[in-house]
């Protein structure tokens, strides 16, 4: 496993979960119900994961 970076997948997971929690809490703070806020948080988590993954791949391909 030479050259495998353990930080990238951990960073991806941590940022995605933080974004889900942030969006869910903000939506609930502004009066949205628990279920719709959780769904919106999940969508934000998926979008964030795709963006971070594409940035990681772009940075790797430039090397």
C-alpha positions as CSV (number, residue, x, y, z in Angstrom):
1,X,0.0,0.0,0.0
2,X,2.8,2.4,-0.9
3,X,1.5,5.8,-1.7
4,X,-1.9,5.4,-0.1
5,X,-3.0,8.5,1.8
6,X,-5.1,7.8,4.8
7,X,-5.9,11.4,5.4
8,X,-8.0,11.9,2.3
9,X,-10.9,9.5,3.0
10,X,-11.0,10.6,6.7
11,X,-11.1,14.2,5.6
12,X,-13.9,13.4,3.1
13,X,-16.0,11.6,5.8
14,X,-15.5,14.3,8.4
15,X,-16.3,17.2,6.2
16,X,-19.4,15.5,4.8
17,X,-20.7,14.7,8.3
18,X,-20.0,18.2,9.6
19,X,-21.9,19.7,6.6
20,X,-24.9,17.4,7.3
21,X,-25.0,18.4,10.9
22,X,-24.6,22.1,10.1
23,X,-27.3,22.2,7.5
24,X,-29.7,20.1,9.6
25,X,-29.2,22.4,12.6
26,X,-29.6,25.6,10.6
27,X,-32.8,24.3,9.0
28,X,-34.3,23.3,12.3
29,X,-33.2,26.7,13.8
30,X,-35.1,28.5,11.1
31,X,-38.3,26.5,11.8
32,X,-38.2,23.5,9.5
33,X,-39.4,20.2,10.7
34,X,-37.0,17.5,11.8
35,X,-37.6,15.1,8.8
36,X,-37.3,17.7,6.0
37,X,-34.2,19.2,7.7
38,X,-32.6,15.8,7.9
39,X,-33.3,15.2,4.2
40,X,-31.9,18.5,3.3
41,X,-28.8,17.8,5.4
42,X,-28.3,14.5,3.7
43,X,-28.5,16.1,0.3
44,X,-25.9,18.7,1.4
45,X,-23.7,15.9,2.7
46,X,-23.8,14.1,-0.7
47,X,-23.1,17.3,-2.7
48,X,-20.2,18.1,-0.3
49,X,-18.7,14.6,-0.7
50,X,-18.9,14.8,-4.5
51,X,-17.2,18.2,-4.5
52,X,-14.4,17.2,-2.1
53,X,-13.8,13.9,-4.0
54,X,-13.6,15.8,-7.3
55,X,-11.1,18.3,-5.8
56,X,-9.0,15.5,-4.4
57,X,-8.9,13.7,-7.8
58,X,-8.1,17.0,-9.7
59,X,-5.2,17.7,-7.3
60,X,-3.9,14.1,-7.7
61,X,-4.1,14.2,-11.5
62,X,-2.1,17.5,-11.7
63,X,1.0,15.9,-10.1
